[in-house]
Amino acid sequence: EVQLVESGGGLVRTGGSLRLSCAASGFIFEDYAIGWFRQAPGQEREGLACITSDDGKTVYDDSVKGRFTISSDNSKNTVYLQMNNLEIEDTAVYYCAADSTGLGSTTSKYAFDYWGQGTQVTVSS
């Protein structure tokens, strides 16, 4: 059974940093692409970044380029999202998801098959 478990969310001041983790199990980690998404109240779920675990290829949405970094530790079957210089507008529930094609060429939510339960990130002034 594919499982994705996010952790690392919390409350942070503007300008601060957080590192989210996505622990994956139930599939061959290197065969999948893993993405990070977020959804604020009343908003669509938006893609932020994606990584292919076999070669470390990354794709970022323009909205987070330069502030967020996605990385993968294949020995731990875990993908991270390092978020720096956080803004109030970054407040949302953050999700990781797995793309079974392993292509990792897009941050579109429609390309991802399996989802975690989400972790809340709240940025305050």
C-alpha positions as CSV (number, residue, x, y, z in Angstrom):
1,E,0.0,0.0,0.0
2,V,1.4,3.4,-1.0
3,Q,1.7,5.7,1.9
4,L,3.0,9.3,2.1
5,V,3.3,11.0,5.5
6,E,4.1,14.7,5.7
7,S,5.6,16.3,8.8
8,G,7.4,19.5,9.8
9,G,4.6,22.0,9.5
10,G,3.9,24.6,12.2
11,L,3.7,28.2,13.0
12,V,6.5,30.6,11.9
13,R,7.0,34.3,11.6
14,T,7.3,36.1,8.3
15,G,10.8,35.8,7.0
16,G,11.3,32.5,8.8
17,S,12.1,29.0,7.5
18,L,10.6,25.5,7.8
19,R,11.6,22.2,6.4
20,L,8.8,19.8,5.5
21,S,9.4,16.1,5.2
22,C,7.5,13.5,3.1
23,A,8.1,9.9,4.2
24,A,7.2,7.4,1.5
25,S,6.5,3.7,1.7
26,G,4.8,0.9,-0.2
27,F,6.5,1.4,-3.5
28,I,9.9,1.6,-5.1
29,F,11.0,5.1,-4.3
30,E,13.3,5.6,-7.2
31,D,10.6,4.7,-9.7
32,Y,8.3,7.5,-8.7
33,A,8.4,11.3,-8.9
34,I,7.4,13.1,-5.7
35,G,5.8,16.6,-5.6
36,W,4.9,19.2,-3.1
37,F,1.6,21.1,-3.2
38,R,-0.4,23.4,-1.0
39,Q,-3.9,24.5,-0.6
40,A,-5.1,27.6,1.2
41,P,-8.7,28.0,2.4
42,G,-11.0,28.7,-0.6
43,Q,-8.2,28.2,-3.1
44,E,-7.3,25.5,-5.6
45,R,-4.5,23.1,-4.7
46,E,-1.4,24.4,-6.4
47,G,1.8,22.6,-7.3
48,L,5.1,23.9,-5.9
49,A,7.9,21.6,-6.8
50,C,8.6,18.1,-8.0
51,I,11.6,15.7,-7.9
52,T,12.5,12.5,-9.6
53,S,14.4,10.3,-7.1
54,D,16.5,8.4,-9.5
55,D,18.3,11.3,-11.0
56,G,17.4,14.2,-8.8
57,K,15.8,16.2,-11.5
58,T,13.7,19.1,-10.1
59,V,10.9,21.3,-11.4
60,Y,9.6,24.4,-9.6
61,D,6.6,26.6,-10.0
62,D,7.6,30.2,-10.6
63,S,5.9,31.3,-7.4
64,V,8.5,29.6,-5.2
65,K,11.6,29.6,-7.3
66,G,14.5,30.9,-5.2
67,R,12.7,30.5,-1.9
68,F,11.8,26.8,-1.8
69,T,14.1,23.9,-2.4
70,I,13.0,20.3,-2.9
71,S,15.4,17.5,-2.2
72,S,15.4,13.7,-1.8
73,D,17.2,11.3,0.5
74,N,16.8,7.9,-1.2
75,S,18.3,6.1,1.8
76,K,15.4,7.2,3.9
77,N,12.7,7.2,1.2
78,T,12.0,10.8,2.1
79,V,11.6,14.0,0.2
80,Y,12.0,17.4,1.8
81,L,10.8,20.9,1.0
82,Q,13.0,23.6,2.5
83,M,11.0,26.8,2.7
84,N,12.9,30.1,3.3
85,N,11.8,33.7,3.7
86,L,8.2,32.7,4.3
87,E,5.4,35.1,3.7
88,I,1.9,35.3,5.1
89,E,0.6,34.2,1.7
90,D,2.5,30.9,2.2
91,T,-0.1,29.9,4.9
92,A,-1.7,26.7,3.7
93,V,-2.0,23.0,4.1
94,Y,1.0,21.4,2.4
95,Y,0.7,18.0,0.7
96,C,3.2,15.7,-0.9
97,A,2.1,13.4,-3.7
98,A,3.6,10.6,-5.8
99,D,3.5,10.3,-9.6
100,S,3.7,6.6,-10.6
101,T,5.0,7.4,-14.1
102,G,8.2,8.7,-12.5
103,L,8.4,11.4,-15.2
104,G,8.6,14.3,-12.8
105,S,8.1,16.8,-15.6
106,T,5.2,18.8,-14.1
107,T,3.8,20.2,-10.9
108,S,0.3,19.7,-12.2
109,K,-1.8,18.0,-9.5
110,Y,-3.5,15.9,-12.2
111,A,-0.2,14.0,-12.8
112,F,-0.1,12.6,-9.3
113,D,-1.7,9.4,-8.1
114,Y,-1.2,9.2,-4.4
115,W,-1.5,11.9,-1.7
116,G,-0.5,12.4,1.9
117,Q,-2.8,13.8,4.5
118,G,-1.2,17.2,4.6
119,T,0.6,19.3,7.2
120,Q,-0.5,22.8,8.2
121,V,1.9,25.8,7.7
122,T,0.9,29.1,9.3
123,V,3.0,32.2,8.7
124,S,2.2,35.1,11.0
125,S,3.5,38.7,11.1
